[in-house]
Amino acid sequence: MECKTIDIEKLKVNNVNGDDDVVTPWTVESKNETGVDYDKLIQKFGCSKVDQVLLDRFEKLTGKPCHRFLRRGIFFAHRDMHLVLDYYEKGTPFYLYTGRGPSSEAMHVGHLIPFMFCQWLQEVFDVPLVIQMSDDEKAIWKNLTIEEAIKLSYENAKDIIACGFDMKKTFIFSNLEHIGNNPALYQNMIRIQRGVTFNQIKGIFGLGDNDSIGKIAYPSTQAAPAFSTSFPFIFKNAKVPCLIPAAIDQDPYFRMSRDVAPKLGYIKPSLISSSFFPALQGSKTKMSASNCNSAIFLTDTAKQIKNKVNKYAFSGGQPTVEEHRQIGGNCEVDISYQWLRFFLDDDERLKVIEKSYTSGELLTGELKKELIEVLQEIIGSHQKRREVITDEIVKQYMTPRDLGFQLNINK
Ligand code: TYM
């Protein structure tokens, strides 16, 4: 298990109750039923809260209402988001960068969160997006064969493409295949490796003397795409600001990228970070691809979705109907409600559900039914879109090419 070597003490976040939240790229755990204390995490990591001022700016600049992930505080933290918007306002576009570590064929619904959000950002800002498939990371950490890791990149790329990215503006790449063909990316990796010490890596990632050198070098691979000069075929060597949407577990990689950027004469990447989509069993952990009952997978059938939600979704309801009618349910810990916050777009409907569950009018079984219907629709339509994505389509997204990027937005 890779997390045995992490120096957890360095990475612990003490929450208000004195319990310990652990948030690293490998482990997300909280002792609280309501999950990680994100306000404490903002302080600990030194990022900023996504506040109303920022949301107003989003709406003003795009002329579109904010995505529900913003309206509901699901993307809750940022670093230098205002800077990216300043550039954009003055007519300089940014690009988006995100990624996936392909460790299994089936992605779960939690993995959809950053990709759904990126799809929306790409649409409202009309900007290019690069997506890194870090199959090298998974080959190192999960001991996959190189061939197997590459195969998983292609499988997962289909699920990512099914989120609706504009092919003309999206480049997806497998690290194991692409880096050897892109000297500019490799050169940036080496610049980063030269600018970061082993001590810094130990401090940020908790790696130690017994970790493979692959683990020590890997952060430079995840950092390099945050610098536009890594993609000369897209940005023609211009220094273009970068915005990285991801869950907050990826923050350590980009803290490192931001630290090293000035040494290389590059713009620090900006970040917008989400909370975790919780496991069916409750908010103490994020979902895991290795525990199939903790998650709903993008390959699950309508029947599997129904059975898993009914059997495993942690309930904030009371033990008997009588008690529930009297005391009401607790939405803060109820997984069906929490999942609806991520996926039910209708604010009014969500408010009604919250009110009637809290008052005891709506029962746990009825709340679960609401969630099952929403999930079956989202996953069913995802599967339909994925079905028609051929290997040829994947190849087109994964071909290095000019994405029609221009340094000035014609306003
Ligand atoms: P990976 O494959 O673990 O996760 C892919 C993306 O999904 C986010 N994520 C979640 N978001 C909300 N709720 C969850 N339960 C949940 N689980 C995972 C992750 O934060 C990530 O954004 N090292 C990365 C791959 C990577 C990457 C990047 C990610 C390479 N370059 C650039 C972000 C940006 C990884 O293993 O992610």
Boltz pocket constraint, residues with backbone or C-beta under 6 A from the ligand:
constraints:
  - pocket:
      binder: B
      contacts: [[A, 25], [A, 97], [A, 98], [A, 99], [A, 100], [A, 101], [A, 102], [A, 110], [A, 111], [A, 112], [A, 113], [A, 114], [A, 132], [A, 133], [A, 134], [A, 137], [A, 222], [A, 244], [A, 245], [A, 246], [A, 247], [A, 248], [A, 249], [A, 250], [A, 274], [A, 275], [A, 276], [A, 277], [A, 278], [A, 286], [A, 287]]
      max_distance: 6.0
